[in-house]
Amino acid sequence: MTTSQSVTIDENQKSQIKEIVSEILEIDPAEMTDTSLFKEDHDADSLGAIEILSALERTFGVEIDQAELTRMVNLEGVIAVVAEAAAAK
């Protein structure tokens, strides 16, 4: 039996996630919106996505499957993946 839990990411955690992403992708946080696409709008490469995943796992103490990288195309997707990983913890 599995229980579906919902973990909400608070504003402080969202800010942390945005800081991690912008630092790794070398994007000015002010230029990044929740829906701007890392690759298309900010010229990010796939190596950056793996670095982001790794940094998020360390920072939030979660485990994120690499298959989730396909959803981590913008800040909104990254926040959703972190919330799900935290709920599964």
KEKE-3310 file (N, C-alpha, C; in steps of 0.2 Angstrom, whole numbers, plus 5000, padded with zeros to 4 digits):
npx = (5004:5003:5006:5001:5009:5010:5022:5026:5035:5043:5044:5057:5065:5062:5069:5082:5083:5082:5093:5104:5102:5103:5117:5124:5120:5125:5117:5109:5099:5088:5085:5079:5063:5049:5045:5054:5064:5078:5087:5083:5080:5090:5102:5108:5117:5117:5125:5125:5112:5114:5123:5115:5105:5113:5117:5105:5101:5111:5109:5096:5094:5089:5084:5085:5079:5088:5080:5071:5076:5071:5060:5065:5066:5064:5062:5050:5048:5059:5057:5045:5050:5059:5050:5042:5052:5056:5044:5044:5054)
npy = (4994:5011:5027:5043:5057:5075:5087:5103:5115:5128:5147:5150:5139:5138:5149:5145:5134:5141:5149:5139:5134:5145:5148:5137:5137:5149:5160:5176:5178:5186:5186:5174:5166:5157:5149:5150:5143:5133:5128:5133:5147:5151:5146:5134:5119:5101:5095:5104:5102:5089:5093:5102:5093:5085:5094:5098:5086:5085:5097:5096:5084:5073:5060:5059:5053:5050:5050:5060:5071:5075:5082:5093:5106:5119:5132:5129:5115:5110:5113:5106:5092:5092:5093:5082:5072:5075:5071:5058:5054)
npz = (5000:4995:5001:4996:4997:5000:4998:5002:4994:5002:5001:5004:5001:4988:4984:4987:4978:4965:4967:4966:4953:4945:4948:4944:4930:4927:4926:4927:4941:4941:4928:4926:4925:4932:4922:4911:4899:4902:4893:4880:4882:4890:4885:4891:4895:4894:4903:4914:4919:4925:4935:4942:4947:4955:4965:4970:4976:4986:4994:4998:5003:4997:4985:4968:4953:4938:4927:4929:4924:4912:4915:4921:4915:4917:4930:4937:4934:4940:4954:4956:4954:4965:4976:4975:4977:4990:4996:4994:5002)
capx = (5000:5007:5002:5003:5010:5012:5027:5026:5041:5042:5048:5065:5067:5061:5074:5088:5083:5083:5100:5108:5101:5106:5124:5127:5119:5128:5111:5107:5093:5083:5083:5075:5057:5048:5043:5059:5067:5085:5091:5081:5080:5097:5108:5111:5119:5114:5129:5122:5106:5116:5126:5109:5102:5117:5117:5099:5101:5115:5106:5089:5095:5084:5087:5081:5081:5090:5074:5067:5080:5067:5055:5069:5068:5063:5062:5044:5049:5064:5053:5040:5054:5062:5044:5041:5058:5055:5038:5045:5059)
capy = (5000:5017:5033:5049:5063:5081:5091:5109:5119:5135:5152:5150:5133:5140:5154:5141:5131:5146:5151:5134:5133:5151:5148:5132:5138:5155:5164:5181:5175:5191:5185:5168:5166:5150:5145:5151:5136:5133:5127:5137:5154:5153:5142:5129:5113:5095:5094:5108:5098:5084:5096:5104:5087:5083:5099:5098:5080:5087:5102:5094:5077:5069:5056:5061:5048:5054:5050:5066:5077:5077:5087:5099:5111:5126:5132:5126:5108:5108:5113:5100:5086:5092:5092:5074:5068:5076:5068:5051:5052)
capz = (5000:4995:5003:4992:5002:4996:5002:4999:4994:5004:4997:5006:4997:4981:4983:4987:4971:4960:4967:4964:4946:4942:4949:4940:4923:4926:4923:4932:4944:4939:4921:4926:4927:4934:4916:4906:4898:4903:4886:4874:4884:4894:4882:4896:4892:4897:4909:4919:4922:4930:4941:4946:4950:4961:4970:4974:4981:4992:4998:5001:5006:4993:4979:4962:4948:4932:4922:4930:4921:4906:4917:4924:4909:4919:4937:4939:4934:4946:4960:4956:4955:4972:4980:4974:4980:4997:4998:4994:5007)
cpx = (5004:5003:5005:5003:5012:5016:5027:5032:5040:5046:5055:5068:5067:5067:5081:5088:5085:5091:5105:5108:5104:5114:5127:5126:5122:5123:5110:5100:5087:5081:5079:5068:5055:5047:5049:5063:5075:5089:5089:5082:5087:5103:5112:5112:5117:5119:5127:5116:5108:5119:5120:5106:5106:5117:5111:5098:5105:5112:5100:5089:5090:5088:5082:5084:5083:5085:5070:5070:5075:5062:5058:5071:5067:5062:5056:5045:5054:5061:5049:5044:5056:5056:5042:5046:5057:5049:5039:5050:5056)
cpy = (5006:5023:5039:5055:5069:5085:5098:5113:5126:5140:5152:5144:5135:5145:5150:5137:5136:5148:5146:5133:5139:5151:5143:5134:5145:5160:5169:5179:5180:5190:5178:5168:5158:5146:5146:5145:5137:5133:5132:5145:5156:5149:5137:5123:5107:5093:5098:5105:5093:5087:5099:5098:5085:5088:5099:5092:5082:5092:5100:5087:5072:5065:5057:5056:5053:5055:5057:5072:5079:5082:5093:5104:5118:5126:5128:5118:5106:5108:5107:5093:5086:5090:5085:5070:5069:5072:5060:5049:5049)
cpz = (5000:4997:4999:4997:4997:5001:4998:4999:4996:5000:4998:5002:4990:4979:4982:4980:4966:4961:4965:4956:4943:4943:4944:4932:4921:4922:4929:4935:4942:4932:4920:4929:4929:4928:4910:4905:4898:4897:4881:4876:4887:4891:4887:4892:4896:4903:4915:4922:4927:4936:4945:4950:4956:4966:4974:4979:4987:4997:5001:5004:5003:4988:4973:4956:4942:4927:4923:4927:4915:4908:4920:4919:4911:4927:4940:4939:4939:4952:4961:4958:4963:4977:4980:4978:4987:5000:4998:4999:5013)
residu = (MET:THR:THR:SER:GLN:SER:VAL:THR:ILE:ASP:GLU:ASN:GLN:LYS:SER:GLN:ILE:LYS:GLU:ILE:VAL:SER:GLU:ILE:LEU:GLU:ILE:ASP:PRO:ALA:GLU:MET:THR:ASP:THR:SER:LEU:PHE:LYS:GLU:ASP:HIS:ASP:ALA:ASP:SER:LEU:GLY:ALA:ILE:GLU:ILE:LEU:SER:ALA:LEU:GLU:ARG:THR:PHE:GLY:VAL:GLU:ILE:ASP:GLN:ALA:GLU:LEU:THR:ARG:MET:VAL:ASN:LEU:GLU:GLY:VAL:ILE:ALA:VAL:VAL:ALA:GLU:ALA:ALA:ALA:ALA:LYS)
# end
